[in-house]
């Protein structure tokens, strides 16, 4: 994020609030390389941060007033009383920063108000964690301004609390942790049970490869019912198998576990996806650490098939991206994010990027679909102060 962007956001803050901000912060969106719908099952995930960020200019207040404005929403400054913040009271964009203030105060942190101006380059509805970026940038700014002394993983947990309880979206911990904790040039191997993390080097350019994000422009919403139903189904499967979470079903014992579930085909499918997806994450980590990066391509494709056929959260547009990219010579491809729309990722040799991109774009035209947005995903920095 350039100094010029920080200055622009700070200038707009001054126009809105007739004062200079106390600082400017940024938090990124993320792409999940592998490990989908495993985070709320205590499993493994492997996201990395995008260069696309939510940026916040913020000033501390002492009078219990929270004022919010977004450069991306056509509307006035929204004024709220911090003492009056109540979960599920707001269904708009302000629920994300307001929810963070509520979660910080609920946790005993004396946040007495703030003026906030937000601007984001993370595409909304694309499965790239635009909401987590808003939450984390708000949390980091307030952490600094109120000297709360919280580290990245603690901020991530508070942001998840905000989205679960205040916004009402049953998300796991991955998105917020990726935004708060990722490092440039690395993917984050996160164990969502104990929140231990390892930064895994992931420099595709140095090896002659690129990872593309293909935003289908089909929007989704985590707080709608399908995501919640999948989560409830996973919890049912764990209960039927007598384990705390599906993380505890060993890959080697999957067939026996499926036999124990009997003819509940929906739960069987959900369990099969989560257990095999955890194994895929561990396989990708091993391949990357062994320097065999190209070999992760087929693992990504396996993951997409599992999300499409077992978890059933893909859509025709995502399948079109994956099938077309693989046919055009991509090393691997899969949907990424919560599903029912959003984005796919495509791993390709640098020399094949133009041909793969053209093939995907032409396939969308032939199908009469809105043209997808295609851009390169470069592992970038997590949340930080800009000025």
Wavefront OBJ file of the C-alpha trace (Angstrom):
o trace
v 0.000 0.000 0.000
v 1.572 3.236 -1.111
v 1.942 6.368 0.963
v -0.203 8.151 -1.620
v -3.215 5.926 -0.838
v -2.768 6.481 2.893
v -2.622 10.214 2.290
v -5.802 10.114 0.192
v -7.709 8.278 2.926
v -6.372 10.667 5.558
v -7.379 13.684 3.470
v -10.920 12.363 3.068
v -11.064 11.745 6.817
v -10.201 15.417 7.353
v -13.002 16.496 5.027
v -15.523 14.318 6.840
v -14.548 14.998 10.435
v -12.851 18.421 10.218
v -9.710 17.092 11.902
v -6.689 14.963 11.087
v -6.775 11.245 11.919
v -4.523 9.819 14.595
v -3.228 7.313 12.052
v -3.912 5.169 8.995
v -3.941 1.355 8.991
v -4.389 -1.402 6.379
v -5.521 -5.035 6.529
v -5.601 -7.372 3.519
v -8.082 -9.726 1.993
v -6.925 -13.281 1.525
v -6.912 -16.203 -0.852
v -7.120 -19.665 0.612
v -4.678 -21.922 -1.191
v -6.148 -25.104 0.304
v -8.273 -26.053 3.304
v -11.890 -25.069 2.698
v -14.602 -25.366 5.385
v -12.114 -27.028 7.703
v -11.594 -24.077 10.047
v -14.849 -24.476 11.973
v -14.091 -28.196 12.195
v -10.842 -27.551 14.138
v -8.864 -28.476 11.037
v -6.040 -27.140 8.887
v -6.061 -24.210 6.471
v -3.479 -22.504 4.280
v -4.349 -18.952 3.234
v -2.139 -16.092 2.144
v -2.730 -12.347 2.142
v -3.565 -10.414 -1.016
v -2.183 -7.004 -1.935
v -5.806 -5.798 -1.875
v -6.584 -4.129 1.444
v -9.104 -2.326 3.574
v -7.604 0.973 4.724
v -8.835 2.950 7.742
v -8.061 6.458 8.897
v -9.030 6.609 12.566
v -9.086 9.065 15.452
v -9.755 8.171 19.067
v -12.786 9.612 20.887
v -13.526 9.750 24.608
v -17.258 10.534 24.526
v -18.773 7.127 23.718
v -19.524 8.054 20.105
v -18.582 5.877 17.125
v -18.718 7.579 13.723
v -18.274 5.489 10.582
v -17.938 6.321 6.913
v -17.031 4.242 3.866
v -15.629 5.535 0.599
v -17.179 2.495 -1.065
v -20.767 3.061 0.080
v -22.850 6.002 -1.107
v -24.057 7.398 2.199
v -23.441 9.833 5.030
v -21.404 9.403 8.197
v -23.176 6.922 10.493
v -23.146 7.836 14.178
v -23.599 5.197 16.883
v -23.321 5.118 20.676
v -20.831 2.487 21.816
v -22.935 1.721 24.900
v -25.915 0.944 22.660
v -24.219 -1.565 20.327
v -26.275 -4.753 20.322
v -25.629 -7.955 18.320
v -27.778 -8.486 15.209
v -28.985 -4.881 15.313
v -27.340 -3.892 12.028
v -27.515 -5.747 8.713
v -25.435 -3.241 6.737
v -21.724 -2.703 6.226
v -21.366 -0.806 9.512
v -21.983 -4.063 11.405
v -18.384 -5.131 10.740
v -16.498 -2.206 12.338
v -19.228 -1.675 14.949
v -19.104 -5.379 15.787
v -15.376 -5.093 16.470
v -15.966 -2.221 18.889
v -18.666 -4.284 20.603
v -16.399 -7.369 20.812
v -13.506 -5.358 22.261
v -15.733 -3.813 24.905
v -17.381 -7.155 25.696
v -13.879 -8.540 26.298
v -13.240 -5.800 28.843
v -11.246 -3.355 26.749
v -12.072 0.295 27.407
v -12.775 1.529 23.886
v -14.533 4.868 24.331
v -15.338 5.742 20.730
v -13.710 6.609 17.423
v -14.073 8.402 14.128
v -13.359 6.001 11.252
v -13.169 6.434 7.488
v -12.751 3.219 5.493
v -11.831 2.450 1.896
v -11.240 -1.005 0.444
v -9.832 -2.563 -2.711
v -10.864 -6.095 -1.660
v -13.672 -7.126 -4.048
v -16.850 -7.668 -1.990
v -18.732 -10.922 -2.460
v -15.777 -12.531 -4.223
v -14.828 -14.981 -1.453
v -11.677 -12.981 -0.665
v -12.577 -11.937 2.892
v -13.546 -8.329 2.367
v -15.476 -8.424 5.644
v -12.526 -9.818 7.626
v -10.315 -7.069 6.219
v -12.759 -4.435 7.516
v -12.829 -6.085 10.922
v -9.095 -6.536 11.277
v -8.164 -3.023 10.148
v -10.633 -1.613 12.682
v -9.323 -3.861 15.446
v -5.680 -3.053 14.737
v -6.326 0.697 14.711
v -8.233 0.583 18.005
v -5.603 -1.710 19.510
v -2.946 0.890 18.742
v -4.952 3.972 19.683
v -6.169 2.569 23.000
v -2.864 0.788 23.786
v -4.626 -2.538 24.299
v -1.463 -4.592 23.767
v -3.162 -7.332 21.735
v -1.223 -9.492 19.271
v -2.412 -10.595 15.829
v -3.944 -13.930 16.906
v -5.851 -12.199 19.732
v -7.191 -9.573 17.351
v -8.263 -12.353 14.975
v -10.254 -14.106 17.715
v -12.015 -10.876 18.666
v -12.849 -10.191 15.024
v -14.287 -13.671 14.624
v -16.364 -13.052 17.755
v -17.644 -9.869 16.150
v -18.658 -11.634 12.940
v -20.174 -14.655 14.689
v -22.119 -12.880 17.434
v -22.653 -9.331 16.188
v -22.980 -9.786 12.427
v -24.487 -13.248 12.730
v -22.255 -15.083 10.229
v -21.053 -18.527 11.436
v -17.519 -18.196 10.039
v -14.394 -19.855 11.384
v -11.116 -18.244 12.407
v -9.193 -18.500 9.138
v -10.094 -15.233 7.424
v -9.353 -12.974 10.361
v -6.113 -14.788 11.197
v -4.900 -14.547 7.603
v -5.610 -10.820 7.491
v -3.920 -10.219 10.838
v -0.948 -12.574 10.643
v 0.185 -13.357 7.079
v 3.671 -12.420 5.871
v 4.842 -11.425 2.375
v 6.062 -14.291 0.204
v 4.500 -16.933 2.440
v 1.355 -18.979 2.894
v 0.106 -19.428 6.452
v -0.267 -23.016 7.656
v -2.755 -22.628 10.487
v -4.036 -25.252 12.899
v -7.425 -23.818 13.795
v -7.693 -25.904 16.969
v -4.702 -24.535 18.868
v -4.076 -21.573 16.491
v -0.442 -22.594 16.032
v 0.940 -21.254 12.760
v 3.839 -21.753 10.418
v 4.849 -19.432 7.616
v 5.522 -21.584 4.537
v 7.620 -19.960 1.763
v 5.460 -19.530 -1.330
v 7.276 -17.542 -4.007
v 5.782 -18.740 -7.276
v 7.426 -16.072 -9.415
v 10.868 -17.347 -8.455
v 9.872 -20.759 -9.835
v 8.295 -19.502 -13.051
v 4.674 -19.893 -11.982
v 1.730 -17.638 -11.243
v -1.445 -18.008 -9.187
v -4.448 -16.294 -10.723
v -7.641 -15.311 -8.966
v -10.718 -15.488 -11.180
v -13.593 -13.553 -9.655
v -16.746 -14.938 -11.252
v -18.683 -11.865 -10.063
v -21.320 -14.212 -8.657
v -21.862 -12.790 -5.179
v -22.559 -14.808 -2.075
v -23.363 -14.079 1.546
v -22.001 -16.117 4.457
v -24.841 -15.077 6.728
v -27.412 -16.767 4.495
v -28.610 -20.271 5.278
v -26.523 -22.630 3.140
v -23.232 -21.933 4.938
v -24.910 -22.405 8.314
v -26.506 -25.649 7.183
v -23.148 -27.070 6.137
v -21.677 -26.156 9.506
v -24.596 -27.738 11.365
v -24.190 -30.886 9.267
v -20.513 -31.115 10.180
v -21.358 -30.728 13.861
v -23.973 -33.464 13.521
v -21.392 -35.748 11.930
v -18.923 -35.162 14.756
v -21.616 -35.863 17.333
v -22.671 -39.099 15.624
v -19.039 -40.222 15.512
v -18.460 -39.267 19.140
v -15.575 -36.872 18.475
v -15.164 -33.219 19.509
v -14.785 -32.137 15.855
v -14.283 -33.723 12.452
v -10.586 -32.901 12.806
v -10.464 -35.914 15.125
v -11.512 -38.396 12.441
v -8.230 -39.852 11.093
v -7.813 -39.971 7.330
v -6.822 -43.627 7.570
v -10.064 -44.350 9.431
v -12.377 -42.457 7.090
v -14.040 -45.493 5.517
v -14.851 -46.962 8.911
v -16.241 -43.620 10.063
v -18.460 -43.363 6.992
v -19.767 -46.888 7.635
v -20.734 -45.816 11.179
v -22.805 -42.962 9.763
v -25.112 -45.390 7.966
v -27.386 -44.046 5.239
v -27.318 -40.354 6.213
v -25.846 -39.472 2.834
v -25.677 -35.722 3.403
v -23.662 -36.053 6.596
v -21.469 -38.709 4.995
v -20.581 -36.309 2.175
v -19.752 -33.459 4.550
v -17.573 -35.677 6.735
v -15.751 -37.100 3.709
v -14.916 -33.615 2.431
v -13.583 -32.284 5.742
v -11.416 -35.319 6.506
v -9.938 -35.511 3.010
v -9.449 -31.727 2.859
v -7.386 -31.763 6.056
v -5.206 -34.430 4.447
v -4.862 -32.285 1.319
v -3.626 -29.341 3.378
v -0.962 -31.504 5.005
v 0.027 -32.862 1.587
v 0.432 -29.364 0.144
v 2.576 -28.296 3.101
v 4.829 -31.325 2.588
v 5.154 -30.660 -1.136
v 6.006 -26.994 -0.654
v 8.550 -27.753 2.043
v 10.119 -30.353 -0.258
v 10.375 -27.781 -3.041
v 7.953 -29.703 -5.272
v 5.609 -26.769 -5.848
v 4.231 -27.854 -9.219
v 2.920 -31.051 -7.642
v 0.351 -29.116 -5.624
v -1.652 -28.493 -8.815
v -3.462 -31.868 -8.854
v -4.162 -31.496 -5.117
v -5.963 -28.208 -5.795
v -8.066 -29.931 -8.464
v -8.900 -32.745 -6.032
v -10.050 -30.147 -3.546
v -12.391 -28.574 -6.073
v -13.966 -31.917 -6.919
v -14.583 -32.533 -3.218
v -16.152 -29.095 -2.726
v -18.296 -29.599 -5.828
v -19.434 -33.177 -5.268
v -19.292 -33.756 -1.499
v -19.721 -30.332 0.100
v -21.839 -29.127 -2.834
v -20.960 -25.455 -2.591
v -19.663 -24.808 -6.079
v -21.710 -23.238 -8.868
v -21.684 -23.478 -12.699
v -19.467 -20.413 -13.051
v -16.816 -21.757 -10.671
v -16.888 -25.161 -12.356
v -16.486 -23.448 -15.726
v -13.364 -21.632 -14.534
v -11.790 -24.799 -13.154
v -12.654 -27.063 -16.081
v -11.588 -24.509 -18.690
v -8.326 -23.626 -16.961
v -7.312 -27.263 -16.589
v -8.178 -27.981 -20.213
v -6.073 -24.969 -21.261
v -3.004 -26.310 -19.520
v -3.173 -24.975 -15.969
v -1.299 -26.984 -13.349
v -4.259 -26.876 -10.975
v -7.429 -24.957 -10.146
v -10.178 -24.887 -7.556
v -12.852 -22.686 -6.072
v -11.763 -20.726 -3.011
v -13.772 -19.204 -0.180
v -17.169 -19.968 1.258
v -18.764 -21.080 -1.999
v -21.998 -20.480 -3.919
v -20.129 -17.932 -6.041
v -17.051 -15.846 -5.521
v -13.653 -16.787 -6.904
v -11.520 -19.634 -8.152
v -7.738 -19.872 -8.111
v -5.654 -21.133 -11.016
v -2.030 -22.284 -10.757
v -0.221 -21.989 -14.083
v 3.210 -21.819 -15.618
v 4.155 -18.214 -16.326
v 4.304 -19.000 -20.039
v 0.735 -20.332 -19.990
v -0.938 -17.500 -18.076
v -2.078 -15.555 -21.142
v -3.534 -18.633 -22.861
v -5.310 -19.837 -19.716
v -6.739 -16.376 -19.033
v -7.963 -16.043 -22.612
v -9.572 -19.484 -22.520
v -11.480 -18.675 -19.326
v -12.651 -15.310 -20.633
v -13.790 -16.822 -23.924
v -15.634 -19.601 -22.103
v -17.621 -17.029 -20.140
v -18.502 -15.148 -23.331
v -19.613 -18.385 -25.001
v -21.804 -19.192 -22.009
v -23.401 -15.729 -22.058
v -21.959 -14.865 -18.641
v -20.645 -11.588 -17.261
v -16.908 -11.367 -17.903
v -14.874 -12.534 -14.903
v -12.221 -10.382 -13.244
v -8.794 -12.021 -13.427
v -5.741 -10.882 -11.485
v -2.529 -12.335 -10.091
v -2.451 -13.237 -6.412
v 0.887 -12.320 -4.841
v 1.436 -13.374 -1.197
v 1.510 -10.055 0.649
v 1.799 -8.475 4.084
v -0.765 -8.840 6.833
v -2.338 -5.984 8.792
v -0.057 -3.037 9.574
v 0.047 0.657 10.341
v 0.696 2.895 7.340
v 1.124 6.248 9.021
l 1 2 3 4 5 6 7 8 9 10 11 12 13 14 15 16 17 18 19 20 21 22 23 24 25 26 27 28 29 30 31 32 33 34 35 36 37 38 39 40 41 42 43 44 45 46 47 48 49 50 51 52 53 54 55 56 57 58 59 60 61 62 63 64 65 66 67 68 69 70 71 72 73 74 75 76 77 78 79 80 81 82 83 84 85 86 87 88 89 90 91 92 93 94 95 96 97 98 99 100 101 102 103 104 105 106 107 108 109 110 111 112 113 114 115 116 117 118 119 120 121 122 123 124 125 126 127 128 129 130 131 132 133 134 135 136 137 138 139 140 141 142 143 144 145 146 147 148 149 150 151 152 153 154 155 156 157 158 159 160 161 162 163 164 165 166 167 168 169 170 171 172 173 174 175 176 177 178 179 180 181 182 183 184 185 186 187 188 189 190 191 192 193 194 195 196 197 198 199 200 201 202 203 204 205 206 207 208 209 210 211 212 213 214 215 216 217 218 219 220 221 222 223 224 225 226 227 228 229 230 231 232 233 234 235 236 237 238 239 240 241 242 243 244 245 246 247 248 249 250 251 252 253 254 255 256 257 258 259 260 261 262 263 264 265 266 267 268 269 270 271 272 273 274 275 276 277 278 279 280 281 282 283 284 285 286 287 288 289 290 291 292 293 294 295 296 297 298 299 300 301 302 303 304 305 306 307 308 309 310 311 312 313 314 315 316 317 318 319 320 321 322 323 324 325 326 327 328 329 330 331 332 333 334 335 336 337 338 339 340 341 342 343 344 345 346 347 348 349 350 351 352 353 354 355 356 357 358 359 360 361 362 363 364 365 366 367 368 369 370 371 372 373 374 375 376 377 378 379 380 381 382 383 384 385 386 387
